[in-house]
Amino acid sequence: MKYIERSEKILNILSRVKYLTYNQLQKKIGHSESTIRRDIYKLAIKGQVVVSHGSISAGNLSSNKYLYENTDNLIQKQKISKKAASLVTENDSIIINGGSTCYYMSEYINKLNVSIFTNSFILANRFVEKSSVNVSIGGGTIITNDQLIYSPHKENIIEHLYASKYFLGAKSITKIGLLESDPLIINYDNLLMKRAQKTIVLADSSKFRFKKGCYSSIGLENINTIITDAGVKDEDIKILEEFKVKIIIV
C-alpha cells in the first residue's frame, strides 16, 4: 500500500473516531509503526492530523473542513491536481478556483515566479507558505459552506486580470456544462473564464455520475481541457469530444 492510499485510509479512520494511538493505527492500517509515524508526520505538516501526547486526531480544519469531509476520491483528486500542476510553467500567470481538487494543486506547484489569483482564502493561505509564488485574492462575500470569496460587483480586481490558464472544479458535469449550487458562483466562474486564455476543469469521474447543483455554469463549448480519472465512462468521453474538449485521463 502506497503513501497516498495509506493517508486516505488514515483520514477515513480518524474521521470516525475522536483519537487513536500509533499502535491502534498500526493495527488498522497493517504497516509497521515506523511507517505510520512517517505518514502521520507528513499529514501533520499539512494540518490534516494533530498529534498530542502520543494520540492522533483529525486536524482542526474548521477553515478547510469541507475539503476532508469526504475522502473517498482522495487518490483520484491528488492525481488530477498533480497533472494540472504540471501544466503550469515558470513565470506563468494562472487563476485557481476553490474546491478540494484545486486545493491539492498547492502541493505540486513548485515553479518559480508563478502569479496566482484565487477566490479561496484557504488556497491563498496555503500558497503564502511558498516563497516561489505571488498570490492575489479577490474581495467580496464569503460563502461559508465552500469557504470561497465572491464579489457581486463588477468593479473589482477581476476586470484587470490576465491569465494563461483558469483551473476550476464543479459540483457536476453534464451535457449543458458545469453545474453549481449557488447562482453567485456561476456568475463569478464566467467572469474568471473570460480573463484566461484556457479553461481547465479538474473533476474526478464521480462528477459525471452524481448530478449535484441546479445552476448551469460554464458550457462545454467554453472548456478547453478536462482532467479526470480512469473511471470516466465512454459515453461521457464521447460527449466531451463532441464539444472538442481535450480529455486528460490520469
C-alpha positions in Angstrom: 0.0 0.0 0.0 1.5 3.3 -1.1 1.5 6.5 1.0 -1.4 8.1 -0.8 -3.6 5.0 -0.2 -2.4 4.8 3.5 -3.1 8.5 4.0 -6.6 8.2 2.6 -7.3 5.3 4.9 -5.8 7.1 7.9 -8.0 10.2 7.3 -11.1 8.0 6.8 -10.4 6.2 10.1 -9.8 9.4 12.0 -13.0 11.0 10.7 -15.0 8.3 12.6 -13.2 8.4 16.0 -12.0 11.1 18.4 -8.4 9.9 18.5 -6.2 6.8 18.2 -2.7 5.9 19.3 0.1 4.9 16.9 -0.3 1.3 17.9 -4.0 1.3 17.2 -3.5 2.9 13.8 -0.7 0.4 13.0 -3.1 -2.5 13.6 -5.9 -0.9 11.5 -3.6 0.0 8.6 -1.4 -3.1 8.7 2.0 -1.5 8.4 4.9 -1.0 10.7 4.8 1.7 13.4 7.7 3.5 11.8 5.8 3.7 8.5 2.7 5.0 10.3 4.8 7.6 12.2 6.3 8.9 8.9 2.8 9.1 7.3 1.4 10.9 10.4 4.3 13.4 10.3 3.5 14.3 6.6 -0.2 14.6 7.4 0.6 16.7 10.5 2.7 19.2 8.4 -0.3 19.7 6.2 -2.6 20.2 9.2 -4.7 17.2 8.3 -4.0 15.5 11.6 -3.0 16.6 15.1 -0.5 14.7 17.3 -0.7 15.3 21.1 0.8 13.2 23.8 1.1 10.1 21.6 -2.5 10.3 20.3 -3.6 11.3 16.8 -6.8 13.0 15.9 -8.2 14.6 12.8 -6.8 18.1 12.2 -8.8 21.1 13.4 -9.7 22.1 9.9 -12.6 24.4 10.7 -11.2 26.7 8.0 -11.0 23.9 5.4 -13.1 21.2 7.0 -15.1 20.8 3.8 -12.1 19.6 1.9 -11.8 16.5 4.1 -15.5 15.6 4.8 -15.4 13.0 2.0 -12.0 11.4 1.2 -13.5 8.6 -0.9 -11.9 10.1 -4.1 -8.7 11.4 -2.4 -6.3 9.4 -4.6 -8.0 10.4 -7.8 -8.2 14.1 -6.7 -4.5 14.1 -5.9 -3.5 12.5 -9.2 -5.7 15.0 -11.1 -4.3 18.0 -9.2 -0.7 16.8 -9.8 -1.4 16.6 -13.5 -3.0 20.0 -13.5 0.0 21.5 -11.7 2.4 20.0 -14.3 0.7 22.3 -16.9 1.9 25.4 -15.0 5.1 26.8 -16.4 7.7 29.1 -14.9 6.7 32.7 -14.9 3.1 31.6 -15.6 0.0 33.6 -14.6 -2.9 31.5 -13.5 -6.3 31.6 -11.8 -7.3 28.8 -9.5 -10.9 28.5 -8.2 -11.8 26.9 -4.9 -12.7 23.2 -4.3 -10.9 20.2 -2.9 -9.2 19.0 -6.1 -8.0 22.5 -7.0 -6.7 22.8 -3.4 -4.4 19.9 -3.9 -2.6 21.8 -6.7 -0.9 23.7 -3.9 1.1 20.6 -3.1 2.5 20.3 -6.6 3.1 23.8 -7.9 6.8 24.5 -7.2 7.7 26.6 -10.2 9.4 29.9 -9.6 7.8 33.3 -10.2 4.2 31.9 -10.7 1.5 34.5 -10.2 -1.8 33.1 -8.9 -5.2 34.7 -8.4 -7.7 32.7 -6.3 -11.0 33.3 -4.7 -10.3 30.7 -2.0 -8.7 32.1 1.2 -7.8 28.5 2.2 -5.8 28.1 -1.0 -4.3 31.6 -0.7 -3.1 30.8 2.8 -1.5 27.6 1.6 0.3 29.3 -1.2 1.5 32.1 1.1 3.8 29.4 2.6 5.6 29.0 -0.7 8.1 31.8 -1.5 8.1 30.8 -5.1 4.7 32.2 -6.0 2.9 35.5 -5.9 -0.7 35.3 -4.6 -3.6 37.7 -5.2 -7.1 37.2 -3.7 -10.3 39.0 -4.6 -12.6 40.7 -2.1 -16.3 40.2 -1.5 -18.7 37.9 0.3 -17.6 34.7 2.0 -19.7 31.7 1.1 -19.1 29.7 4.3 -20.0 26.2 3.1 -17.5 26.4 0.3 -15.0 28.7 2.1 -14.9 30.9 -1.0 -15.0 34.7 -1.6 -17.3 36.1 -4.2 -18.0 39.7 -5.2 -21.4 40.7 -6.6 -19.8 43.9 -8.0 -18.3 44.1 -11.5 -15.9 46.8 -10.4 -13.2 44.7 -8.8 -9.8 43.2 -9.5 -11.2 40.6 -11.9 -11.6 43.2 -14.7 -7.9 43.8 -14.6 -6.8 40.1 -14.5 -5.0 38.3 -17.3 -4.1 34.6 -17.0 -2.9 31.9 -19.3 -5.0 29.2 -17.6 -8.1 29.1 -15.4 -8.3 26.0 -13.2 -11.6 25.1 -11.6 -13.8 22.3 -10.4 -17.6 21.7 -10.4 -20.3 20.0 -8.5 -21.3 18.0 -11.6 -20.6 17.8 -15.3 -23.5 17.4 -17.8 -24.2 17.9 -21.5 -25.0 21.5 -20.8 -21.8 22.1 -19.0 -20.7 22.5 -15.4 -23.3 22.6 -12.6 -23.1 24.6 -9.4 -25.3 25.1 -6.3 -25.1 28.8 -6.0 -26.0 31.5 -8.6 -23.3 33.8 -7.3 -20.7 31.1 -8.1 -21.8 30.7 -11.7 -21.5 34.4 -12.4 -18.1 34.5 -10.9 -16.9 31.4 -12.8 -17.9 33.0 -16.1 -16.1 36.3 -15.2 -12.9 34.4 -14.4 -13.2 32.3 -17.5 -13.2 35.5 -19.7 -9.9 36.6 -18.1 -7.9 33.5 -19.1 -6.7 32.0 -22.4 -7.6 28.5 -21.5 -10.2 27.0 -19.1 -9.2 23.7 -17.5 -11.6 21.7 -15.3 -10.4 19.3 -12.6 -13.0 16.7 -12.0 -12.9 13.1 -10.8 -15.1 10.7 -12.6 -17.8 10.8 -9.9 -18.7 14.3 -11.1 -20.1 12.7 -14.3 -22.2 10.2 -12.4 -23.7 12.1 -9.5 -25.6 15.2 -10.5 -25.4 17.9 -7.9 -26.2 21.6 -8.3 -29.1 23.2 -10.1 -27.4 26.1 -11.8 -25.6 25.7 -15.1 -22.2 27.4 -15.1 -19.7 27.3 -17.9 -20.8 25.4 -21.1 -18.7 22.6 -22.5 -18.1 24.7 -25.6 -16.1 27.1 -23.4 -13.9 24.5 -21.8 -10.6 23.6 -23.3 -9.5 20.7 -21.2 -11.0 18.4 -18.5 -8.6 16.3 -16.3 -10.3 13.3 -14.8 -9.5 9.7 -13.8 -9.9 6.3 -15.4 -13.4 5.8 -14.0 -14.9 8.1 -16.6 -17.3 6.3 -18.9 -17.1 6.1 -22.7 -20.4 7.9 -23.2 -19.1 10.9 -21.1 -15.9 11.0 -23.2 -18.0 11.0 -26.4 -20.0 14.0 -25.2 -16.8 15.9 -24.4 -15.3 15.0 -27.7 -18.4 16.4 -29.5 -17.6 19.7 -27.9 -13.9 19.4 -28.8 -12.9 19.3 -25.2 -9.4 17.8 -24.6 -9.6 15.0 -22.2 -6.6 14.0 -20.0 -7.1 10.8 -18.0 -4.8 10.1 -15.1 
